[in-house]
Amino acid sequence: MDQDELAEAIAKSGDEGSTTLDLSRKGLTTLPPEIGELTNLTWLDLSHNQLAA
């Protein structure tokens, strides 16, 4: 998943008011700052990525 696709998925989740977001296995090395805008999230899956901190 490239950065544009990731941004689109996050924006769609925010627009829909989603409470869950699965970003597992997306090859992430950093947490996108847009995640902080998803105020309805109660569950976020970031497993199986390359996040270091």
OpenMM code with the backbone's topology and positions (N, CA, C; nanometers):
from openmm import Vec3, app, unit

residues = "MET ASP GLN ASP GLU LEU ALA GLU ALA ILE ALA LYS SER GLY ASP GLU GLY SER THR THR LEU ASP LEU SER ARG LYS GLY LEU THR THR LEU PRO PRO GLU ILE GLY GLU LEU THR ASN LEU THR TRP LEU ASP LEU SER HIS ASN GLN LEU ALA ALA".split()
positions = [
    Vec3(0.0858, -0.1171, 0.0000),
    Vec3(0.0000, 0.0000, 0.0000),
    Vec3(0.0902, 0.1231, 0.0000),
    Vec3(0.0723, 0.2098, -0.1003),
    Vec3(0.1543, 0.3307, -0.1037),
    Vec3(0.0899, 0.4400, -0.0182),
    Vec3(0.1600, 0.5512, -0.0041),
    Vec3(0.1149, 0.6594, 0.0839),
    Vec3(-0.0198, 0.7165, 0.0411),
    Vec3(-0.0439, 0.7290, -0.0886),
    Vec3(-0.1718, 0.7814, -0.1364),
    Vec3(-0.2872, 0.6886, -0.1006),
    Vec3(-0.2659, 0.5592, -0.1183),
    Vec3(-0.3694, 0.4615, -0.0840),
    Vec3(-0.3954, 0.4610, 0.0668),
    Vec3(-0.2891, 0.4736, 0.1433),
    Vec3(-0.3025, 0.4776, 0.2888),
    Vec3(-0.3816, 0.6008, 0.3317),
    Vec3(-0.3466, 0.7157, 0.2760),
    Vec3(-0.4177, 0.8396, 0.3089),
    Vec3(-0.5646, 0.8291, 0.2701),
    Vec3(-0.5920, 0.7667, 0.1567),
    Vec3(-0.7308, 0.7494, 0.1118),
    Vec3(-0.8078, 0.6590, 0.2069),
    Vec3(-0.7466, 0.5501, 0.2515),
    Vec3(-0.8133, 0.4578, 0.3448),
    Vec3(-0.8433, 0.5266, 0.4773),
    Vec3(-0.7489, 0.6074, 0.5253),
    Vec3(-0.7690, 0.6785, 0.6515),
    Vec3(-0.8781, 0.7836, 0.6360),
    Vec3(-0.8753, 0.8575, 0.5248),
    Vec3(-0.9773, 0.9599, 0.5002),
    Vec3(-1.1159, 0.8969, 0.4888),
    Vec3(-1.1254, 0.7843, 0.4201),
    Vec3(-1.2541, 0.7161, 0.4060),
    Vec3(-1.3066, 0.6719, 0.5418),
    Vec3(-1.2179, 0.6197, 0.6243),
    Vec3(-1.2576, 0.5774, 0.7586),
    Vec3(-1.3111, 0.6952, 0.8384),
    Vec3(-1.2437, 0.8089, 0.8277),
    Vec3(-1.2883, 0.9290, 0.8977),
    Vec3(-1.4206, 0.9803, 0.8454),
    Vec3(-1.4365, 0.9825, 0.7131),
    Vec3(-1.5608, 1.0292, 0.6518),
    Vec3(-1.6800, 0.9442, 0.6914),
    Vec3(-1.6553, 0.8139, 0.7072),
    Vec3(-1.7625, 0.7213, 0.7427),
    Vec3(-1.7852, 0.7138, 0.8932),
    Vec3(-1.6982, 0.7773, 0.9714),
    Vec3(-1.7117, 0.7710, 1.1170),
    Vec3(-1.6843, 0.6329, 1.1728),
    Vec3(-1.5982, 0.5594, 1.1052),
    Vec3(-1.5677, 0.4217, 1.1466),
    Vec3(-1.5099, 0.4162, 1.2872),
    Vec3(-1.5409, 0.3079, 1.3567),
    Vec3(-1.4854, 0.2865, 1.4898),
    Vec3(-1.3699, 0.1871, 1.4847),
    Vec3(-1.3498, 0.1205, 1.3707),
    Vec3(-1.2402, 0.0256, 1.3559),
    Vec3(-1.1631, 0.0560, 1.2286),
    Vec3(-1.0335, 0.0233, 1.2315),
    Vec3(-0.9495, 0.0397, 1.1144),
    Vec3(-0.8411, -0.0667, 1.1179),
    Vec3(-0.8324, -0.1439, 1.0111),
    Vec3(-0.7326, -0.2503, 1.0000),
    Vec3(-0.6231, -0.2063, 0.9038),
    Vec3(-0.5085, -0.1741, 0.9589),
    Vec3(-0.3914, -0.1391, 0.8779),
    Vec3(-0.2824, -0.2448, 0.8940),
    Vec3(-0.3218, -0.3654, 0.9298),
    Vec3(-0.2245, -0.4727, 0.9460),
    Vec3(-0.1671, -0.5118, 0.8095),
    Vec3(-0.0423, -0.5547, 0.8117),
    Vec3(0.0261, -0.6051, 0.6923),
    Vec3(0.0301, -0.5039, 0.5779),
    Vec3(0.0517, -0.3767, 0.6113),
    Vec3(0.0565, -0.2714, 0.5085),
    Vec3(0.1977, -0.2210, 0.4853),
    Vec3(0.2974, -0.2783, 0.5519),
    Vec3(0.4349, -0.2359, 0.5334),
    Vec3(0.4662, -0.1005, 0.5948),
    Vec3(0.3906, -0.0610, 0.6963),
    Vec3(0.4109, 0.0690, 0.7596),
    Vec3(0.5412, 0.0702, 0.8393),
    Vec3(0.6150, 0.1786, 0.8267),
    Vec3(0.7348, 0.1980, 0.9079),
    Vec3(0.7142, 0.3122, 1.0068),
    Vec3(0.6154, 0.3976, 0.9806),
    Vec3(0.5783, 0.5054, 1.0723),
    Vec3(0.4265, 0.5116, 1.0787),
    Vec3(0.3777, 0.5688, 1.1853),
    Vec3(0.2341, 0.5859, 1.2026),
    Vec3(0.1922, 0.7160, 1.1349),
    Vec3(0.1015, 0.7097, 1.0396),
    Vec3(0.0584, 0.8313, 0.9705),
    Vec3(-0.0087, 0.9287, 1.0673),
    Vec3(0.0265, 1.0567, 1.0625),
    Vec3(-0.0319, 1.1531, 1.1557),
    Vec3(-0.1826, 1.1687, 1.1404),
    Vec3(-0.2355, 1.1359, 1.0253),
    Vec3(-0.3803, 1.1458, 1.0015),
    Vec3(-0.4607, 1.0550, 1.0928),
    Vec3(-0.3958, 0.9533, 1.1488),
    Vec3(-0.4635, 0.8626, 1.2423),
    Vec3(-0.5222, 0.9427, 1.3584),
    Vec3(-0.4534, 1.0476, 1.4004),
    Vec3(-0.4981, 1.1291, 1.5126),
    Vec3(-0.6293, 1.2011, 1.4869),
    Vec3(-0.6683, 1.2121, 1.3610),
    Vec3(-0.7933, 1.2786, 1.3256),
    Vec3(-0.9141, 1.1854, 1.3344),
    Vec3(-0.8895, 1.0581, 1.3547),
    Vec3(-0.9987, 0.9597, 1.3604),
    Vec3(-1.0500, 0.9480, 1.5031),
    Vec3(-1.1315, 1.0430, 1.5422),
    Vec3(-1.1764, 1.0520, 1.6810),
    Vec3(-1.2778, 0.9452, 1.7204),
    Vec3(-1.3362, 0.8760, 1.6245),
    Vec3(-1.4328, 0.7706, 1.6558),
    Vec3(-1.3685, 0.6337, 1.6727),
    Vec3(-1.2383, 0.6216, 1.6426),
    Vec3(-1.1725, 0.4910, 1.6496),
    Vec3(-1.1717, 0.4359, 1.7908),
    Vec3(-1.2108, 0.3105, 1.8018),
    Vec3(-1.1987, 0.2386, 1.9285),
    Vec3(-1.1103, 0.1155, 1.9118),
    Vec3(-1.0798, 0.0770, 1.7867),
    Vec3(-0.9960, -0.0396, 1.7579),
    Vec3(-0.9112, -0.0103, 1.6353),
    Vec3(-0.7807, -0.0250, 1.6481),
    Vec3(-0.6863, -0.0022, 1.5394),
    Vec3(-0.5879, -0.1171, 1.5364),
    Vec3(-0.5829, -0.1887, 1.4243),
    Vec3(-0.4917, -0.3022, 1.4100),
    Vec3(-0.3718, -0.2580, 1.3270),
    Vec3(-0.2547, -0.2574, 1.3906),
    Vec3(-0.1294, -0.2214, 1.3239),
    Vec3(-0.0322, -0.3393, 1.3224),
    Vec3(-0.0821, -0.4589, 1.3466),
    Vec3(0.0047, -0.5750, 1.3565),
    Vec3(0.0705, -0.6071, 1.2223),
    Vec3(0.1851, -0.6755, 1.2328),
    Vec3(0.2601, -0.7223, 1.1161),
    Vec3(0.3043, -0.6098, 1.0237),
    Vec3(0.3487, -0.5007, 1.0807),
    Vec3(0.4112, -0.3903, 1.0086),
    Vec3(0.5546, -0.3780, 1.0608),
    Vec3(0.6285, -0.2807, 1.0134),
    Vec3(0.7657, -0.2605, 1.0584),
    Vec3(0.7774, -0.1326, 1.1426),
    Vec3(0.6824, -0.1136, 1.2337),
    Vec3(0.6852, 0.0029, 1.3217),
    Vec3(0.7903, -0.0188, 1.4305),
    Vec3(0.8771, 0.0794, 1.4484),
    Vec3(0.9844, 0.0653, 1.5462),
    Vec3(0.9530, 0.1325, 1.6788),
    Vec3(0.8722, 0.2376, 1.6751),
    Vec3(0.8412, 0.3081, 1.7994),
    Vec3(0.7021, 0.3655, 1.7917),
] * unit.nanometer
topology = app.Topology()
chain = topology.addChain("A")
for resn in residues:
    res = topology.addResidue(resn, chain)
    for name in ("N", "CA", "C"):
        topology.addAtom(name, app.Element.getBySymbol(name[0]), res)
